[in-house]
């Protein structure tokens, strides 16, 4: 059995859809289709990953296999390898980067999902027990993002206010003692 992906032409009317472009892979399977920026489509598979630009009809193949692939609300795609992998491939703004995981992936991924903030990987561990892993997609580069900067500013301003209150208390106590 060989993996296949195709582009289909159809205007939504009464004329039947037609296959425009048919691509046959060597082996493995394609498990995810991810739309990025309404222009690029990432087709992730266990043997290869394909990027298809439907406006220019460019096809490029990335030599990266994965067992789970999902897009987030930031127009990034995340490709996860199988059990014991230590990294995840991330596609963002037209470039690929490898993000190192804090520890090896401890599960054999069976299914996955995205709730708007976190990616969920469902699978089983070495003992066959079901496990769920979550990845917070908003945490990547959070200090540069708006929410990370606001959190940091809140902490700094709170510390300054506490320091001012403490100095005022110390000055009041000195005046009352003197």
C-alpha positions as CSV (number, residue, x, y, z in Angstrom):
1,X,0.0,0.0,0.0
2,X,1.3,3.5,-0.9
3,X,0.2,6.9,0.3
4,X,-1.5,9.2,-2.1
5,X,-2.5,12.9,-2.1
6,X,-4.2,14.9,-4.8
7,X,-5.6,18.3,-5.6
8,X,-9.2,18.3,-6.7
9,X,-10.9,20.9,-8.9
10,X,-14.6,21.6,-8.1
11,X,-16.6,24.8,-8.2
12,X,-19.3,23.5,-5.8
13,X,-21.8,23.2,-8.6
14,X,-23.4,20.3,-10.5
15,X,-20.3,19.3,-12.4
16,X,-18.4,16.5,-10.7
17,X,-15.1,17.1,-9.0
18,X,-12.0,16.4,-11.1
19,X,-8.5,15.3,-9.9
20,X,-6.0,18.0,-11.0
21,X,-2.8,16.7,-9.6
22,X,-2.1,13.2,-8.2
23,X,1.0,12.4,-6.1
24,X,2.0,8.9,-5.0
25,X,4.4,8.4,-2.1
26,X,6.9,5.5,-1.7
27,X,5.6,4.1,1.6
28,X,4.0,5.2,4.9
29,X,0.8,7.2,5.3
30,X,-0.3,10.8,5.4
31,X,-2.0,11.5,8.7
32,X,-2.6,15.3,8.7
33,X,-3.6,18.1,6.4
34,X,-2.8,21.6,7.8
35,X,-3.9,24.9,6.2
36,X,-1.4,27.7,6.8
37,X,-2.3,31.4,6.0
38,X,-5.0,30.3,3.5
39,X,-2.2,29.7,1.0
40,X,0.0,26.8,2.0
41,X,-1.1,23.3,2.8
42,X,1.1,21.0,4.8
43,X,0.5,17.3,4.3
44,X,2.3,15.5,7.1
45,X,3.1,11.8,6.9
46,X,5.0,9.0,8.5
47,X,7.6,9.0,5.7
48,X,7.7,12.6,4.4
49,X,6.1,16.0,4.8
50,X,4.8,17.9,1.7
51,X,4.1,21.6,1.5
52,X,1.7,22.6,-1.3
53,X,1.2,26.2,-2.2
54,X,-2.2,26.2,-3.9
55,X,-1.8,29.8,-5.4
56,X,1.5,29.0,-7.2
57,X,1.0,25.2,-7.3
58,X,4.5,24.7,-5.9
59,X,5.2,21.4,-4.3
60,X,8.1,20.9,-1.9
61,X,9.0,17.8,0.1
62,X,10.6,17.9,3.5
63,X,12.5,14.9,4.7
64,X,10.7,14.7,8.0
65,X,8.5,11.9,9.2
66,X,5.9,12.3,12.0
67,X,3.1,10.5,13.7
68,X,1.1,13.7,14.6
69,X,0.7,17.0,12.9
70,X,-1.5,19.9,13.8
71,X,-1.9,23.6,13.2
72,X,-2.5,26.3,15.8
73,X,-4.2,29.7,15.8
74,X,-0.9,31.4,15.2
75,X,-0.5,29.9,11.7
76,X,2.1,27.5,12.9
77,X,2.3,23.8,12.2
78,X,3.6,21.3,14.8
79,X,4.9,17.9,13.7
80,X,5.6,15.3,16.4
81,X,7.7,12.2,16.0
82,X,7.0,9.0,17.7
83,X,7.7,7.6,21.2
84,X,11.1,8.6,22.7
85,X,11.7,11.6,20.4
86,X,13.3,14.6,22.0
87,X,12.1,17.3,19.5
88,X,9.2,18.7,17.6
89,X,9.4,20.3,14.1
90,X,7.6,23.6,13.9
91,X,6.7,25.5,10.7
92,X,6.2,29.2,11.2
93,X,6.3,32.1,8.7
94,X,7.7,30.0,5.9
95,X,10.5,28.5,7.9
96,X,11.1,25.3,9.8
97,X,12.6,25.1,13.3
98,X,13.3,22.2,15.6
99,X,12.1,22.8,19.2
100,X,13.7,20.7,21.8
101,X,11.3,19.0,24.3
102,X,12.2,19.0,28.0
103,X,12.1,15.2,28.1
104,X,11.5,12.4,25.7
105,X,8.0,11.8,24.4
106,X,6.8,9.0,26.7
107,X,3.8,7.8,24.7
108,X,3.0,6.1,21.5
109,X,0.7,8.8,19.9
110,X,-2.7,7.4,18.8
111,X,-4.7,10.7,18.3
112,X,-4.2,14.4,18.8
113,X,-6.2,17.6,18.9
114,X,-6.0,21.4,19.4
115,X,-8.4,23.4,21.7
116,X,-7.3,26.9,20.7
117,X,-4.4,27.2,23.1
118,X,-2.9,23.7,23.8
119,X,-2.1,20.7,21.6
120,X,-3.2,17.4,23.1
121,X,-1.4,14.1,22.3
122,X,-3.4,11.0,23.4
123,X,-1.6,7.7,23.5
124,X,-0.3,4.8,25.6
125,X,2.9,4.4,27.6
126,X,5.2,1.3,27.8
127,X,2.7,-0.4,30.1
128,X,-0.3,0.1,27.9
129,X,-1.8,2.7,30.2
130,X,-3.6,5.6,28.5
131,X,-1.8,9.0,28.8
132,X,-2.4,12.5,27.6
133,X,0.3,15.1,27.0
134,X,-0.4,18.8,26.5
135,X,1.8,21.5,24.8
136,X,1.0,25.2,25.3
137,X,1.5,26.8,21.9
138,X,1.3,30.3,23.4
139,X,4.4,29.7,25.5
140,X,6.8,29.7,22.5
141,X,8.6,33.0,22.7
142,X,6.1,34.3,25.3
143,X,8.4,37.1,26.5
144,X,8.3,38.6,23.1
145,X,4.5,38.1,22.8
146,X,2.1,40.6,24.1
147,X,0.8,38.4,27.0
148,X,4.4,37.6,28.2
149,X,5.4,41.3,28.2
150,X,2.2,42.3,30.0
151,X,2.8,39.6,32.7
152,X,6.4,40.7,33.1
153,X,5.4,44.4,33.4
154,X,2.7,43.5,36.0
155,X,5.3,41.7,38.1
156,X,7.8,44.5,38.0
157,X,5.2,47.2,38.7
158,X,3.8,45.2,41.6
159,X,7.3,44.8,43.1
160,X,7.9,48.5,42.8
161,X,4.6,49.3,44.6
162,X,5.4,46.8,47.4
163,X,8.9,48.4,47.8
164,X,7.3,51.9,48.1
165,X,4.8,50.7,50.6
166,X,7.5,49.0,52.7
167,X,9.6,52.2,52.7
168,X,6.6,54.3,53.7
169,X,5.8,51.8,56.6
170,X,9.5,52.0,57.8
171,X,9.5,55.8,57.7
172,X,6.2,56.0,59.7
173,X,7.5,53.6,62.3
174,X,10.7,55.7,62.6
175,X,8.7,58.9,63.1
176,X,6.5,57.3,65.8
177,X,9.5,55.8,67.7
178,X,11.4,59.1,67.6
